[in-house]
Amino acid sequence: MNNTTTAPAKARYQLVEYNEASAEVKAVYDEAMQALQLPFVLNWFKCQGQNAILLRGNWAKLKSTLIEGRFRMC
């Protein structure tokens, strides 16, 4: 029997909590929470919080399809 212990796996994406987010990321978090009528930030947003450009683009895409009902195939 092998008695070696393994360290916990490192998360692939670091979640950026609201209080740790940059002003630009907080703005997206706030807009998303308001639009989705949620009192918290979804983990899907938090895992993109390290990259404000990626977060804003994905939120724009999600908002246009789910909230505004627009979707256009290229």
C-alpha positions, 0 to 999 in steps of 0.5 A, a space after each residue: 500500500 502506498 502511503 504517499 499523500 498528494 497535495 490538493 489540485 490547484 484550481 485551473 481558474 482562480 476565482 476573483 471575489 467581488 472585494 478583490 476585483 478591479 473597478 472594471 471587473 466590479 462594474 461587470 459584476 454589478 451589471 450582471 447581478 442587476 440584470 440577472 437579479 442575483 444578490 451574488 456573483 456567479 462563479 462563471 463570472 468570477 473565474 474570468 475576473 482575472 481578465 476584464 476584457 474576456 469577462 466584458 466580452 463574454 458578458 456582452 455575448 451572454 447578455 445579448 442572447 439571454 437578456 435581450 434575446 438577440 443572437 446572430 450566427 456569423 
